[in-house]
Amino acid sequence: MGLSLKVTFSHRYLYLNPPTLVGGSFKYRLHCCMRHFFCFIEHVGLTVDDISDSTFFEFLDIVSETNKGSMNYILIAIKLISNFLRIERKISIKSDFSKLRLKYPSQRLISPYTEEEIKRVLSVIDNTSAIGKRDTAIIMLAFDTGLRAIDITRLSLGDIDWLSGEIHIVQSKTKRPLSLPLHASVMNAVADYILEARPKSTSKEVFLRTLSPYRPLKGATALDGIIEKYGKCAGIMKKP
């Protein structure tokens, strides 16, 4: 029974999912999970006619302890096998195994800075200095837009639409375009930096070093240092 059913099912699966549609690695892992189920059937001495809903649930109970890293593939295999047996072999299987989903652990959310904490951070910055104007613009932009640090350091002069009050970027991490509105206070801070404190440079990036050579800030590390610096001055613990 086992070999015959495995061969029949394998041909049926390949017919529905030709190699051009199913990646080699994915197909190999899926077939391993299918073979695991058929080995289970043979081990417990069942025939095709003996397979029922409880058979699948018993199998899931066993593999959930030994194949925790492959449960996504196991569930897909169970769905395909149960559908095959229901449609092709006319076996009475009532459960819809396509409804089964893995329960992932809850994600830890990082609490944001409060409005009061943001005000305290901004209050300790010396806005009369060039570095203070730059850091004020950076921090206000970060808090107002929620942009990644790498996207702030790579923000170019051409990304700012002053007429519409928006910035238009392609995100460094996702490579997806993103448009965001800018609060008037943020636009004023960025404009103040560009007009009054930004060193003359051929660089297209908005934010530059305050010491020669006037190069763009380097990645997320620079912004992390800025946040940590003023956070300490304001007596605020840096968020992870």
C-alpha positions as a LaTeX table, in Angstrom:
\begin{tabular}{lrrr}
\hline
Residue & $x$ (\AA) & $y$ (\AA) & $z$ (\AA) \\
\hline
Met1 & 0.00 & 0.00 & 0.00 \\
Gly2 & 2.65 & 2.49 & 1.08 \\
Leu3 & 4.80 & 2.38 & $-2.05$ \\
Ser4 & 1.82 & 2.42 & $-4.41$ \\
Leu5 & 0.20 & 5.35 & $-2.65$ \\
Lys6 & 3.45 & 7.25 & $-2.47$ \\
Val7 & 4.12 & 6.82 & $-6.19$ \\
Thr8 & 0.54 & 7.78 & $-7.13$ \\
Phe9 & 0.54 & 10.80 & $-4.88$ \\
Ser10 & 3.98 & 11.93 & $-6.03$ \\
His11 & 2.89 & 11.92 & $-9.67$ \\
Arg12 & $-0.31$ & 13.78 & $-8.79$ \\
Tyr13 & 1.61 & 16.40 & $-6.79$ \\
Leu14 & 4.10 & 17.01 & $-9.60$ \\
Tyr15 & 1.23 & 17.37 & $-12.06$ \\
Leu16 & $-0.37$ & 20.08 & $-9.92$ \\
Asn17 & 2.97 & 21.72 & $-9.03$ \\
Pro18 & 5.44 & 21.41 & $-11.93$ \\
Pro19 & 9.13 & 22.05 & $-11.19$ \\
Thr20 & 8.95 & 25.51 & $-12.78$ \\
Leu21 & 6.48 & 26.56 & $-10.08$ \\
Val22 & 7.98 & 24.83 & $-7.10$ \\
Gly23 & 11.54 & 25.61 & $-5.98$ \\
Gly24 & 13.91 & 22.66 & $-5.74$ \\
Ser25 & 14.76 & 23.15 & $-2.07$ \\
Phe26 & 11.13 & 23.72 & $-1.11$ \\
Lys27 & 9.96 & 20.67 & $-3.09$ \\
Tyr28 & 12.66 & 18.46 & $-1.54$ \\
Arg29 & 11.72 & 19.47 & 2.02 \\
Leu30 & 8.04 & 19.02 & 1.28 \\
His31 & 8.57 & 15.54 & $-0.15$ \\
Cys32 & 10.59 & 14.61 & 2.95 \\
Cys33 & 7.60 & 15.55 & 5.11 \\
Met34 & 5.27 & 13.55 & 2.87 \\
Arg35 & 7.48 & 10.49 & 3.13 \\
His36 & 7.55 & 10.96 & 6.88 \\
Phe37 & 3.74 & 10.71 & 6.96 \\
Phe38 & 3.67 & 7.56 & 4.82 \\
Cys39 & 6.35 & 5.96 & 6.99 \\
Phe40 & 4.18 & 6.74 & 10.00 \\
Ile41 & 1.20 & 5.05 & 8.31 \\
Glu42 & 3.25 & 1.94 & 7.58 \\
His43 & 4.72 & 1.90 & 11.08 \\
Val44 & 1.31 & 1.82 & 12.78 \\
Gly45 & 0.07 & $-0.80$ & 10.32 \\
Leu46 & $-2.76$ & 1.15 & 8.71 \\
Thr47 & $-4.22$ & 0.64 & 5.26 \\
Val48 & $-5.51$ & 3.40 & 2.99 \\
Asp49 & $-9.08$ & 2.77 & 4.11 \\
Asp50 & $-8.02$ & 3.15 & 7.75 \\
Ile51 & $-6.76$ & 6.72 & 7.30 \\
Ser52 & $-9.03$ & 9.25 & 8.97 \\
Asp53 & $-8.94$ & 12.69 & 10.53 \\
Ser54 & $-7.58$ & 11.24 & 13.75 \\
Thr55 & $-4.68$ & 9.69 & 11.83 \\
Phe56 & $-3.48$ & 13.11 & 10.74 \\
Phe57 & $-3.92$ & 14.61 & 14.20 \\
Glu58 & $-1.99$ & 11.72 & 15.78 \\
Phe59 & 0.80 & 12.25 & 13.26 \\
Leu60 & 0.87 & 15.99 & 14.00 \\
Asp61 & 1.05 & 15.31 & 17.72 \\
Ile62 & 4.10 & 13.10 & 17.24 \\
Val63 & 6.04 & 15.27 & 14.78 \\
Ser64 & 5.38 & 18.46 & 16.75 \\
Glu65 & 7.86 & 17.18 & 19.33 \\
Thr66 & 10.56 & 15.98 & 16.93 \\
Asn67 & 10.23 & 18.27 & 13.89 \\
Lys68 & 9.62 & 21.70 & 15.39 \\
Gly69 & 11.73 & 23.41 & 12.74 \\
Ser70 & 9.79 & 21.84 & 9.87 \\
Met71 & 6.19 & 22.30 & 10.96 \\
Asn72 & 5.41 & 24.74 & 8.15 \\
Tyr73 & 6.33 & 22.03 & 5.64 \\
Ile74 & 4.50 & 19.39 & 7.66 \\
Leu75 & 1.27 & 21.38 & 7.56 \\
Ile76 & 1.53 & 21.95 & 3.81 \\
Ala77 & 2.21 & 18.22 & 3.28 \\
Ile78 & $-0.80$ & 17.29 & 5.44 \\
Lys79 & $-3.00$ & 19.66 & 3.47 \\
Leu80 & $-1.92$ & 18.19 & 0.11 \\
Ile81 & $-2.15$ & 14.57 & 1.24 \\
Ser82 & $-5.57$ & 14.98 & 2.86 \\
Asn83 & $-6.93$ & 16.71 & $-0.24$ \\
Phe84 & $-5.52$ & 13.97 & $-2.44$ \\
Leu85 & $-7.06$ & 11.20 & $-0.36$ \\
Arg86 & $-10.40$ & 13.01 & $-0.17$ \\
Ile87 & $-10.63$ & 13.76 & $-3.91$ \\
Glu88 & $-8.73$ & 10.95 & $-5.62$ \\
Arg89 & $-9.26$ & 8.05 & $-3.21$ \\
Lys90 & $-12.75$ & 9.11 & $-2.01$ \\
Ile91 & $-11.75$ & 8.67 & 1.64 \\
Ser92 & $-14.00$ & 10.38 & 4.17 \\
Ile93 & $-11.80$ & 13.10 & 5.67 \\
Lys94 & $-13.91$ & 15.86 & 7.20 \\
Ser95 & $-11.33$ & 18.23 & 8.67 \\
Asp96 & $-10.03$ & 21.11 & 6.57 \\
Phe97 & $-6.33$ & 20.95 & 7.34 \\
Ser98 & $-5.66$ & 24.07 & 5.27 \\
Lys99 & $-7.06$ & 26.00 & 8.25 \\
Leu100 & $-4.22$ & 24.90 & 10.51 \\
Arg101 & $-1.72$ & 27.64 & 11.28 \\
Leu102 & 1.41 & 27.72 & 13.39 \\
Lys103 & 1.25 & 29.80 & 16.53 \\
Tyr104 & 4.31 & 32.02 & 16.62 \\
Pro105 & 5.66 & 33.48 & 19.87 \\
Ser106 & 4.56 & 37.02 & 20.63 \\
Gln107 & 6.91 & 39.76 & 19.52 \\
Arg108 & 8.44 & 42.10 & 22.06 \\
Leu109 & 7.50 & 45.68 & 21.31 \\
Ile110 & 10.00 & 48.40 & 22.11 \\
Ser111 & 8.36 & 51.28 & 23.94 \\
Pro112 & 8.86 & 54.62 & 22.15 \\
Tyr113 & 10.18 & 57.83 & 23.69 \\
Thr114 & 7.40 & 59.85 & 25.26 \\
Glu115 & 6.63 & 63.39 & 24.13 \\
Glu116 & 8.05 & 64.68 & 27.39 \\
Glu117 & 11.30 & 62.74 & 26.88 \\
Ile118 & 11.64 & 64.11 & 23.34 \\
Lys119 & 11.22 & 67.66 & 24.63 \\
Arg120 & 13.88 & 67.05 & 27.28 \\
Val121 & 16.34 & 65.70 & 24.71 \\
Leu122 & 15.80 & 68.70 & 22.42 \\
Ser123 & 16.09 & 71.13 & 25.34 \\
Val124 & 19.72 & 70.21 & 26.07 \\
Ile125 & 20.95 & 70.86 & 22.51 \\
Asp126 & 22.80 & 74.13 & 21.87 \\
Asn127 & 20.93 & 75.47 & 18.83 \\
Thr128 & 23.39 & 78.36 & 18.41 \\
Ser129 & 26.17 & 76.06 & 17.21 \\
Ala130 & 26.52 & 74.37 & 13.84 \\
Ile131 & 26.59 & 70.90 & 15.38 \\
Gly132 & 23.57 & 71.78 & 17.51 \\
Lys133 & 21.53 & 72.88 & 14.48 \\
Arg134 & 22.45 & 69.68 & 12.69 \\
Asp135 & 21.66 & 67.41 & 15.61 \\
Thr136 & 18.36 & 69.17 & 16.29 \\
Ala137 & 17.30 & 68.62 & 12.68 \\
Ile138 & 18.36 & 64.97 & 12.81 \\
Ile139 & 16.59 & 64.19 & 16.09 \\
Met140 & 13.39 & 65.99 & 15.11 \\
Leu141 & 13.38 & 64.20 & 11.76 \\
Ala142 & 13.93 & 60.84 & 13.44 \\
Phe143 & 11.20 & 61.30 & 16.05 \\
Asp144 & 8.70 & 62.83 & 13.63 \\
Thr145 & 9.04 & 60.36 & 10.73 \\
Gly146 & 10.28 & 57.16 & 12.38 \\
Leu147 & 12.77 & 56.69 & 9.55 \\
Arg148 & 15.58 & 54.20 & 9.96 \\
Ala149 & 18.91 & 55.72 & 10.89 \\
Ile150 & 20.48 & 54.60 & 7.61 \\
Asp151 & 17.75 & 56.40 & 5.65 \\
Ile152 & 18.34 & 59.62 & 7.58 \\
Thr153 & 22.09 & 59.57 & 6.97 \\
Arg154 & 21.47 & 58.89 & 3.27 \\
Leu155 & 18.77 & 61.55 & 2.91 \\
Ser156 & 19.75 & 63.79 & 0.01 \\
Leu157 & 18.88 & 67.40 & $-0.71$ \\
Gly158 & 16.76 & 66.31 & $-3.67$ \\
Asp159 & 14.63 & 64.02 & $-1.48$ \\
Ile160 & 12.94 & 67.00 & 0.19 \\
Asp161 & 9.92 & 68.52 & $-1.53$ \\
Trp162 & 9.71 & 71.91 & 0.15 \\
Leu163 & 6.53 & 72.94 & $-1.68$ \\
Ser164 & 4.47 & 69.94 & $-0.62$ \\
Gly165 & 6.21 & 69.50 & 2.73 \\
Glu166 & 7.21 & 65.88 & 2.06 \\
Ile167 & 10.23 & 63.68 & 1.67 \\
His168 & 10.48 & 60.99 & $-0.99$ \\
Ile169 & 13.03 & 58.21 & $-0.55$ \\
Val170 & 13.74 & 54.62 & $-1.49$ \\
Gln171 & 14.22 & 52.74 & 1.76 \\
Ser172 & 17.68 & 51.22 & 2.16 \\
Lys173 & 16.46 & 48.03 & 3.83 \\
Thr174 & 13.34 & 47.19 & 1.81 \\
Lys175 & 14.22 & 49.00 & $-1.46$ \\
Arg176 & 10.65 & 50.29 & $-1.51$ \\
Pro177 & 9.73 & 53.91 & $-2.25$ \\
Leu178 & 8.36 & 55.89 & 0.66 \\
Ser179 & 6.78 & 59.33 & 0.89 \\
Leu180 & 6.24 & 61.01 & 4.25 \\
Pro181 & 4.81 & 64.38 & 5.29 \\
Leu182 & 7.02 & 66.66 & 7.34 \\
His183 & 5.72 & 68.71 & 10.24 \\
Ala184 & 6.37 & 72.44 & 9.79 \\
Ser185 & 8.66 & 72.49 & 12.84 \\
Val186 & 10.76 & 69.68 & 11.38 \\
Met187 & 11.00 & 71.42 & 8.00 \\
Asn188 & 12.10 & 74.62 & 9.76 \\
Ala189 & 14.79 & 72.76 & 11.72 \\
Val190 & 16.14 & 71.06 & 8.57 \\
Ala191 & 16.02 & 74.33 & 6.60 \\
Asp192 & 17.77 & 76.18 & 9.42 \\
Tyr193 & 20.58 & 73.63 & 9.35 \\
Ile194 & 20.95 & 73.68 & 5.56 \\
Leu195 & 20.92 & 77.49 & 5.29 \\
Glu196 & 22.83 & 78.42 & 8.41 \\
Ala197 & 25.10 & 75.55 & 9.46 \\
Arg198 & 25.63 & 72.98 & 6.71 \\
Pro199 & 29.22 & 73.18 & 5.39 \\
Lys200 & 29.68 & 73.98 & 1.72 \\
Ser201 & 30.13 & 70.65 & 0.01 \\
Thr202 & 29.52 & 68.85 & $-3.26$ \\
Ser203 & 27.93 & 65.96 & $-1.33$ \\
Lys204 & 24.25 & 65.43 & $-2.06$ \\
Glu205 & 23.49 & 64.13 & 1.45 \\
Val206 & 21.77 & 66.58 & 3.78 \\
Phe207 & 23.66 & 65.81 & 6.98 \\
Leu208 & 27.44 & 66.17 & 7.01 \\
Arg209 & 30.29 & 66.03 & 9.48 \\
Thr210 & 30.97 & 69.35 & 11.21 \\
Leu211 & 34.73 & 68.98 & 10.84 \\
Ser212 & 36.75 & 68.89 & 7.64 \\
Pro213 & 36.65 & 66.84 & 5.47 \\
Tyr214 & 32.90 & 67.50 & 5.25 \\
Arg215 & 31.66 & 64.05 & 4.44 \\
Pro216 & 28.23 & 62.44 & 4.97 \\
Leu217 & 27.57 & 60.76 & 8.31 \\
Lys218 & 28.44 & 57.07 & 8.40 \\
Gly219 & 25.44 & 54.75 & 8.71 \\
Ala220 & 23.39 & 54.10 & 11.81 \\
Thr221 & 26.31 & 54.36 & 14.21 \\
Ala222 & 26.52 & 58.14 & 13.90 \\
Leu223 & 22.86 & 58.65 & 14.76 \\
Asp224 & 23.04 & 56.16 & 17.59 \\
Gly225 & 25.84 & 58.21 & 19.11 \\
Ile226 & 23.88 & 61.44 & 18.74 \\
Ile227 & 20.81 & 60.02 & 20.47 \\
Glu228 & 22.92 & 58.53 & 23.26 \\
Lys229 & 24.86 & 61.77 & 23.76 \\
Tyr230 & 21.85 & 64.01 & 24.29 \\
Gly231 & 19.90 & 61.32 & 26.12 \\
Lys232 & 22.62 & 61.21 & 28.77 \\
Cys233 & 22.62 & 64.99 & 29.04 \\
Ala234 & 18.85 & 64.95 & 29.54 \\
Gly235 & 19.00 & 62.06 & 32.02 \\
Ile236 & 16.98 & 59.76 & 29.78 \\
Met237 & 17.78 & 56.09 & 29.30 \\
Lys238 & 18.32 & 55.18 & 25.66 \\
Lys239 & 15.76 & 52.83 & 24.16 \\
Pro240 & 17.15 & 49.56 & 22.78 \\
\hline
\end{tabular}
